């Protein structure tokens, strides 16, 4: 059996392959994520540990050639089976000698060094391991290895010393062994301090050191020898050069080409809009670059405040931190939500922004953006060097954060709280449709800035980012579904809906509702978003807003119809409002839309706001007003799911964990930033980016003939009944996990209705090909009252690769409470 490496090298044993990986691929992708290449049936098995990978090869593949494993030939069997096997074994032994090429000192030293560097980088990549613990682990590991290496060195050298006649070659080999043992006695000699490790990571072009930048000074009491003095204390922030980060990222093999390929595909698509670069705003921003035949990529920026301390502790709020993140929004869609592709630009204390203003805390970010849009960066690719420019596409954030960083009032009961239009707060409470006359534009914005009266304009200061050629604040139209819809419209609407249905109309009791929520069939894909029943007590229904997370509010909104819809009369006006809210969710969370869909969204928001006022006799909240502008957003910037702040808030969590894992609170932003850059160093070292290989769970190999529905798909896929297939229970592809009984959308009908299929089996065959066996469904009707599709099996069996599905989000099949009718709820419109 030959064991193959990605580089083309072949080894005759698992040990030989592992040896090759250790010596020649220490810092490459294959040394960080191991995919078995021995059999198509093993494709998709991912190993992140070299020991587990070696065990798999020995257990599953060492005997594939028949008889004993190739690395341990059974000589006794050779003598019994004749000359042919004798010749075969001699050939195997000869090949094994060729395979075990000499290991030179330089190669060994380089392998140990790179292995140590990767080892420490992996430690830094763990959020819960503080940097001081990394130092301890390195020291303990060094002590552990050095002691045994010294014993082994004595044993080997003593053995050689007992040989009388040693030729010059053997003497040189012994000298090399001494040098190698010396390395093993101190394997972390070049990495035994954090300063050395950071220096080595910097030399490897993996670590980008953060820079301290001066913000301003303030008077503060300083104690010297028991006497208090008032001195000027400087305030600093932490900044990472974006030009360096973007250059190293785009120079990772395959990254730049895949981004450009994705841009070409999106530009050629005229019927469906699924990305920011297909919108009107990017066409306007990029036009000057394209006119000069320049390569320009958009950037999304985001800012938010978070508390790195315990929110319930005595020091809550003392070190509140402001983070500035950015990402490239035109990456392939499978990677847009991956946290490692959201980069950190700057960290500073939130109080410093309030004390010194936006310009001083954002000065290095602003200057870097000017450089990127005018000078650009040189990206060195294997076959060419290209200059790439970057333009600020959107500045994202929650409403409070955006209003603050863009220079608008940060109070939502101010006279003019909206950054998109100039509506007065009294009119906002009852407005059900926006108007062109009230929109902010460059002319009236500049006039308001010149007027300088916040009470009349809602503008505190001119936006500092207006200095960029690619950006003007009135064009920064971006919706935040997390705060505007999930925690906003749903957070306000759900308690009113449930209070009316349970307490006033009494269609069901509170206990019945809790039972329905607890027993609902969420399925594996929504189980993590299950609403907390402890936060659904009766007192919450009379509160102004639910205290649920955004994902919990959205989950309850999506499935409330299936939970209790059968108990509610169809003519109930409150239920009509709920169905309108549900329709609105379907439109807002659609990852693609056709031109003209903005009109549908505009009408649905108007209907929602009218029903909210009429049904509950309540005035509209500021979040309801923000929804009025959403129809303009999708026309300008594309699907709104790409501008939601949910993934950026997950990025905040990395900083919080880094802060929680250390006891020091001396300049905590330095601790967080260094930890982030060390995590990024590991990601740059690993180089396994934009990898679309699937990762499969536990599997069983069996003849194709016993796989369910074999006769129905064998001819399509050209599979014989004796072919061996590898069946799995779950698989991850493109960041999405599919499992048996998941429901997928495998097509769209001519009238935009989804075609559903339930995954009956998942198997791998041939050249590492992955396929789903789907039980096809007929859509009988769309039940408006439950907001779900009524379906039944039609007996058709289909095969689909996950890349060929009409929608990559898996769903779940549920059964009606009354008659067992089968229902499927979609997560967005089609």
N, C-alpha and C positions, 0 to 999 in steps of 0.2 A: 504494500500500500504506500502510495506517495502522498505526502502531506505538503500542500501547496501554500505559499505565502502570496500576498497581493503583489509583491514585486516580481514574481515569477520564479523565485527560488523554490526548489523541491527538496524535501527532506524525507528520509526513510523511516522516521519514527516520530512520535509526539515530542519526545525529548529534543530531537534534532530541530524541529520547528520552533519549539520554545527557546532553544539556545540561539537560533537565528534571530528571533524577535528581540531577545534581550540585547544582542550584540549590535544589530543593524537598524532597529526601528524603535529605539527607546522613546523618542519624542514625536513619533508619527502617530497617525490615527490608529494604525493597527495595534499599537501597544496600549491603547486606552480603551478601545471597544473592539472586542474580538468577535468576528462572525465566522462560523464554521463554513469552510469552503469544500469540505470533503464529499458532500452529497447534497443534491437538491432538496432532499427531505429534511435536511438540517438547516436549510436557509431560513434566515430570520431569527435564529437563536443567538441572542446577544449575551456576551460575557464581559463584565467589567473587572474581572479578576483573572490573572494569568494562571493561578493554580486551578481554578474551576475549569478554565479552558483546556488545560492539559489533562485534567481528569476526564473531561468529556471525550477528548480525542482517544485516550487510552481505553475508555470503557466502550465507546461506540464504534471506533474505527480501527483500532490496532489490529484486529483479526479479520478485516475485510478481505484481505488477499487469501485467506484460508490458512488453517493450521495455526501455529504459534505466532504471536506478534513478531513483526519483522525485526524489532530491536533485540529480541531474545530468541534466536534460532534454536530449535530443538535438534541437537546433533544426533541424538539416539535415533530419532525417526529417519534421519537421512541415511544412516547405515542400513536400515531395514528396507527402505523403499527403492534402492537401486541407484545406478549411476546417474540417471536423469535428474533425480532430486539432488544428488551430490553436486552435479554441475550447476544446478539452479542455486543451491546454497552458496557455492563458491562465488557465483556472480553477485548474489546479494551481499556477501561479505565484502567483496571487492568494491561494490557500489557504496557500501557503508563507509569504507575507508575514504573514498572520494568525497562522500558527503561531509565527513568530519575533517574539514580543512583546518590547517594550523591556525591557532588563535594567537595573534601577536599581542605584545604588551600594549601598544598604542590603541589597538581596537578594544582590548579589555578595559583599559583606563577610561577611554571615552564612554564605553557602555556603562560602567559603574557611575561615572559622573552624571551622565544624562538620566540614568535610572534614579539617582538620588535627587536630581533636580525635579523630575516628574513626581517622585514620591512626596517631596515637600510641597510642590504645587497642588497636589491632590488634597493634602491636609489643609492648605489655605483655602481651597475651594469649598470646604465644609463650613456652612454658616455658623454652626454651633461650636466650632473649635476656635477659641481665641488665639491670637498670635503668640501669647506667652505659653500656651499649651503646646503649640507647634514646636517651640524651642525645647520644651521638656521631652516631647516624643522623640525628637531628633537625637537628643543627648542619650536617652534611654536606649534607643535603637543602636546607636554607635557603641555604647558599652556592651550591649548584648552580643553584637556581631564580632567585635574586636577580640573578646575573650576566646571564643571558639575558633576564630581564624588563627589566633596565636598557637593554640593547641594543634590545629591541623598543620600549620606551618612546621612546627617541631617534628611532627610525625613524618611528613614528606621529606624534609631535609635529612632527617636521621636515616631514612630508608636509602636515599641517594648516597649518603656518606659511607654506607656499608659496601658499596660497589667499588672495586679496586680500580678498574680501568675505565675511565670515562673519556670519550673522544671530545673534540672541541664543540661539536654540535650539541651533545648532551650537556656539556658545561654551560653553554650559552642558554639552553633551555632551563637549567637550574637557576641561572641568574635571573631569567625572566620570571620564573616562579617566585623567587624571593621578592622581586619587585611587585608582582601581583598580590602576594600575601601582604606586603606592606600597605597596598591600597585597601585590601579587605580589613586590615586592622584598624584603619581609620577611613571608612568609606565616605564619611561626610566631612572630610578635612576641609574641603573648599566650600562647605555649606553649613558649617557648625554654628554660625551666628546669623541673625536676621539681616544684618548689613551685607554679609557675603552672599546670602541667598538672593536678596534684592539686586545686588550687583550682577549676579549670574543671570537672573531673569531679564535684567536690562540688556545685557550683552546678547541674550538670545532673542532680542526684539519682541519680548512678551510682556514686560512690565513697563507701564507708562507712569512715571512718577507724578503724583499730584503736586501742584504748585500753590504755595501760599501767596495770597494777594491782599494788599492793604485796602481796607474799606474806609475807616475814619478813626478818630480818637475821641474819647470822652473822659471827663474828669471822674476819678474814682478814688476812694480812700485806700491808702497803702500803709501798712504798718512796718516801721523800721525801728528795731531796737526798742520796742514797746511804745513808740510814738507814732500817732496817726498823721499821715500827710495826704494832701489832695494832689494827685498827679494825673497826667494825661495817659490813659491806657489805650493802646491801639486795639482795634477790632479787625480780625482777619477772616477771610474765607478760603475755601479750598477749591481749586480749579484744575481740570485735566484738559490738555490741548486737544481739541476736537480734530484738528488736521492730522495729528499723529494717530489717534484712535481710528479714524476713518481710513487712513492709508493702510494701516496694518490689517484692518478688517477686510478691505477690498483686495488686498494682496494674498489673502488665503486662497489656496488653489480652488478654482471653480466658482468662487463667490461672485466676483464681478461679472463673469460671463453669464451666470444664471440670472442675475438681476437684469442685465441688458436683454437677455432672451425673454424674460417676463415682461419687460417694458414693450418689446416689439410685439408680443402676443396681445397685450392689452391695447396697444395703439391700433392694431389691425382689427380689433373687435368693435363693431359699430352698433350692434343690436342690444348688447347688455353692458351696463356700467357696473363695475365691481371694484374699482380702485380709484384713489384720489387723482391719479394722473389722467383719468378719463374725464374729469370734470372741467367746467368752464374756468375755474380759478387757475388751475395749473396750466391750461392752454395760454392764459394771459401772462402768467409769470415766466413760462419757459420760452415764449415767442422770441424775445431778443437773443437768447442763447442759440436757438435753432436757426435763426436767421444768419448767424455767424458760424454755423455747423459745429457748435460746441456741445460737449456731453455735460448735461446738467441733471442732478438728482435732487428730489425734494427732501426736506427734513421736517419732521414733526417735533416740536418742543413741548415740554410739559413741566409745570411747576406745582409744587404742593408742599404743605407743612405737615410734619408728623413729630410726635413726641417720642424720643428714644428712651425716656424713663418710664417707670411704672405709672400708668395713668391714674391709679388710685393711691399712689405713694405720696410721701410728704414733699418730694421734689418734682412732682408733676408740673410740667410746663417750664421748668427752669432752663432746660437746654433745648427747647423746641427748635427743630431744624427745618430749614427750607432746602428742598432738593430740586435740581434742574436736570431733567432727563431729555434724551432725544433718540430718534430712530429713523431709519429709512423706510418710508411707507410703501415703496414699490417693490419690496422683496416678494418672492413667491408667497402666496397666501397661506401655505402650510406653516410658515415661520413667522408670521406677523405677530403672533401672541407669545412667542418664546422670549422669556425674560432676559436671556443672555444677549439678545439683540436690541435691548433697550439700554443705551449707554448713559453713564453719569457725566454731566458736564461740570456741575458746580454744587457745592454745599456751603451753606452759611446759616447763621442763627437767624431765626425769624424776627427776633426783636431788633436785630441790626437793620433789617429792611424797613421796619417801622420807624426806627430812629434816624436813619441816614438816607432813606429814599431808594427808589428802584435803580437809578443810574449807578450809584456807587456799588451796590451789591452785584449788579449785572454787567458791570463794565467789561470784564474780560470775555464774557459770553458774547456781548455785542461786538467787540472788536474782532473776535474770532469769526463770527458770522460775516462780517464785512470782508474779511480775508478770503473766506471760502467762496463767497459769491463773486468776487472780483479777480482773485489770483488762482484759486482752486488748488488742487493737490496733484502731484505726479504719481500715478499708480504703475508700478513696475510689474508687468505680467510676464509669463514665460516667453512669449513670442513678440511682445511689443510693450511700449510705454505710452500711456494715455494720460491726458490732463482731464480731470473731472472737476466740475464746479458743483456747488451746492447752494440751493436757495431755500429760504425759510418758507415752507408751504403754509403751516398753521402753527399757532401757539395754543396748546390745549391746557385744560385744567378744569377744576370745579368752578362754579360761578364766583365764589368768594375769592379764590386764588387768581382767576383770570381778571376779574375786575380790579384787583389790587395791582397786579403786575403790569396791566395795560393802562393804568391811570384813571380808572373809573371809580365811582363811589363804592365803598365796600359795605354799604348798608342797604338792605332790600326794602326798607320802609322810607327810603329817601324819595324826594319828589320825582326824580328820573333815574330809577334803578337799572334800567335795561341798557346794555352796551350796544345793542343792535338798532334800537329805535329810540325816539325821544318822547315816548308816551309818558303821561303824568300818572302818578300812582293811583289817583282817584279813578281815572279811566281804565286803568289796567284791570281793576277788579271785575269788570263786566265786558271787556273786549273779547269778542269771539273770532275775530279775523283781523290780521294785520293789514296795514295800508302802506302804499308806496310813499305817501306824503310825509310820514313820520320817520322813515328810515334815515339812519345816519349815513352820510356820504362824505367824501373828502372836503367838499366846499363848506357844508354846515358844521362839520367837525372843526375845521380850522377857524371858522368864525366863533364857535363856542369856546375854543381854547383862547382865542384873543379876548373874548369877553371876560373870562376868568371868574365867573360867579358859579360856584358849584351848585348852589340852590336852584339855579335856573337851567343848568346844563347837564348835571350829573357827571362832569369831568373834573377830576382833581388836578391832573397835570397831563401834558402832552405825552403820548406813548413814546418811549425811548426807541422802540424798534422801528418807528417811522423813518429813521435815518437809513435803513436798508433800502436798496433799490427794489428788492423783491417783495416788500411787505408794506402794507398800510393797514392800520388797525380796523378801519371800517370794513375791510375785506376779510377780516379774520372771523369767518362764520363757521362755527363748529358746535355741534350738539354734544351734550354729555348725558348719555342714556342712563348711566348709573344714578346720577343725582337728580336729573330732570324728570325721568320717567319711573325708574324702579323705586327709588326712595322718595320721589316727588309725587307724580300723578298717582301711582299705585299706593304709595304710602298714605296719601290723603283719601283716596277713593275707597280702599278696601274696608277700613273701619266703618265708614258711613254705610257701605253696602251691607255689611254683616250686621250692624246695629239695626238697620231697617228690617232685614229679613228675619232676624232672630228675636229681637226685643220688641219691635213694633208689630210686624205682620205675623210673627210667631209661626212661620212655616216649619221651623225645626227648633229644637232646644240647643242650648250651648253645648251640653254634653254630647248630643248627637253630632254636632259640627266637629268637636274635638275627636270623636271616634272616626269620623270620615277622614279627617286630616291624617290621623295616626295610621289608619289601615289602608290608605290609598296605595295603589300599585305604582310607585314612582319609577321603578326600574333602576338598573345600575347606573344609568347616565344622569339621573336627576336625584339620586338618593342623597347626595351631598348637599343639595339645595332644599331639603325637606324643611318646612317652617317649624320653628320651635313652638311646641304647644304651650310651653310655660309662658310665652309672650302673647298668647291668644286668649287670655282670661277676660271675663266680661267687662272689667274696668277699661280694658284697652279699646273696646268698641266705642266708648264715649269720648275717647281722647281725640285730639285733633289729628294725630298721625300715629301709624303703627311703628313700634320699635323693633322692626325686623331688618335684617340686612337686605341689601339690594337684590341679591340672588334669591333670598327667601321670598321677598315680596313678588318678584317676577314669577317664581315657581307657583305660588298661590294664585296669582292672577291667571296663569296659563291653564291651570287644572281645576279651578273652582267649579267650572261648568260640569265636568265629569264627577266631581265630588258630591255636589248637592243639587245640580241642575234638575234632576228628576223629581225633586221635592218642591220646585218653584213653578207656579203657573206661568204660562207663556205670555199672559197679558200684563204681568207685573212690570211697572215702569222702572223700578230700580234694577231689575234684571236686564232691561233694555240698555240701561246705562252701562252695566257690567259688560255686556256683549260688545258695546261700542269701545270700551276700554280694551277689551280682548282683541278686537279687530285692529285697533291702533298698535298694539304690541306686535301683531303679525307683520304690519307694514314696516315699523321702525327697525325690527331686528332682521329684516331681509338682507342678506349679504350681497345682493345684486338687484338691479331693477332696470326696467326698460324706460327709454325717454317717454315722458308723459306721466310717469307714476307720481310725479310731484303734485299733480292736480288731485289725484286720489288722496294723497296724504293731506293736502290742504283742506279738502272737504271733510275728511274724517276728524281732523283736529277741531274744526269748527263745530261739527256735530257733537263731539265729546264735550267741549266747553259749554255749549248750549244746554246739553242734558245735565251737566254737573250743576249749573245754576238753577235750572228749572226743577230738577228732581229733589235736591237737598236744600234748596233755598239758601245756598251759601254763595259768597262771592268768590271769585277766582283767586288763586294764589299766584305768586310770581312765577313758579314753575309752570303753571298752566299757560301763562303768557309766553314763556320761552318756547313752548311747543308750537305756538303760532308761526314762528319763523322757520320751523324745520323743513317745510316744503322748499324754501329757498336754499337751504343748506344742501340737500341731496342733489339739486341741480348744479350747484357750484362745486361741491367737494366729493360727491359720491356717497356710498352707503355710510350711515351714521354709526354702525357697529365698529368701524375702524377709528372713530374719534372718541369712543367711550373711554373713561378714565379707569376702568376696572383693572386692567393689566398693569397700569402704572402704579396703582395703589398696592398691587401685589409686589411691585418692585420696592415700595417703601418698606415692606415687611422684611426684606433682606437687610436693610439698614437697621431696623429695630432689633432683629435677631443678633446682629453683630454687636449692637450696643448692650443687649441683655446678657450676652455671653462674657462680657468683661466687667470687672468691678470698677475700673477707673472712670471717672467722669471729668478728667482734666482735658479740656479741649476735645470733646467727644466727636466732633466732626472730622478731626484728623484720624481718629480710630476707625470711623465708618468708611472714610474715603480710602484709606490704605487697605482695609479689608476688601473693599470693592475692587480695587486695582489688582490685588493679589488673586482674587477670584478670576478676574479677566485674564490674568497672565496664564492661568491653567487652561482657560478656554482657547487662548491663542496658541498655546503649545500643542494642544490636542489636535487641532486642525480638522476635526471631523464635523464640518459644518454643511448645512443644506443636504444632509444625508436622508434620502427618502426610502431607505431600506426598511422593510417592516420588521417588527419585533414580535415574535409569537410566544405564546405561553406554553404550558405543558402540552405534549403531543403524543399520539400513538400512530405507529406505522402499520398499515394493513393493505391487503390487496384491494384494488379499485372495485372489484365486483361486490364487496360487502359494504361499500359506502352507500348510504341512502340515496336513492334516485340515480344510481349509476347509469342505468340504461337510458335515462333521459338526457344526460349531458355528455356521455362518452363520445358520441359521434361529433358533437360540436367541438370538443377539445381534443379529439383524436387520441383517446385514452383506451388502452386495451384492458380487459378484465384482469389480467395477471400483473399489470403495472402496480407498483407500490406507491401509495399515496400517504402523505403525512397529514393526519387530521388533528386540528387544534381546537381548543375551546374558546380562545380569545386571541386577538391580534391587535397590535397598535400600528397604524399606518398614518403618516402625515400628522402625527400628534393626536390622533383620534383613536379611541379604543372601541373595537367592535367585539361582540361576543355572540354566542349561540342565543337565538330568540330575539336578538335586536331586530328592529324594523328599519329598513333603509328606503330611500326614495331612489328608485333605479331609472326613472324616466318622468317626463312631463307630457301630458296629452295635448292635443291641439287647442283645447280650451283651458289651458294652464292648470289642469287638475293633476295632482301628483299620482304617480304609479308606485304603490307600496309593495315591498317584498320582505318577508321574514326570513332571517338567516337560519337555515336548517343545519348547515354544516360549513366548516371552513377547512379547506385543504390546500396543501402545497404539492406540486408535482413538476416533472420536467425540469426545465432550466430555471428553478427557483420561482416558479409562477404561483401566485396566490390567487385563489378564487373563492367567492361566496356561492353556495347553493341556496337559492332563494325560493321560498314558496310564494308565488304571486297572489295578489289580492285584486278583487274587483271592488271599486268604490261604488257602493250602492247609492249613497247620497251624502251630502254634507248636512249634518244636524245643526242647524243654526242655534237651537236652544242650548245645546251642550257645547257648541263650538268644537265639534270633532267630526271626523270622517267615519261613517258607518261602512264597514268592509266585510267581505267574506272571501274564503279561499276559492280560487277557480280551478285548482288542480294543475295549473301550469308550473313547471319547474324551470328556473332560469339560472344562468351562471354569470356572475359579474365580478370584475376586478374592482377594488375600492376606488381606483382612480377614474373609473368610468361611470360612477354613480352620478345622478343628477344633483344630489346634495350630500355632503359628507357628514352631516350631523345625524347620528343614530337616534331612533325613536323607540317607543315601546307599545306593545299591543295590550289593550285593557278590555275588560268585560263590563257591560252595563249592569247597574245594580238591580234592575227589575227583571229583565228577560235574558240576560247573558249575551246580548248583542255585542259584537266586537267593534271597538272604537280605536281610532288612532288620532292623537292630537299632534298637529304640526307645531314647530317652534317658530315658524315665520311663514309669510305668504309666498306663493310661487307665481 
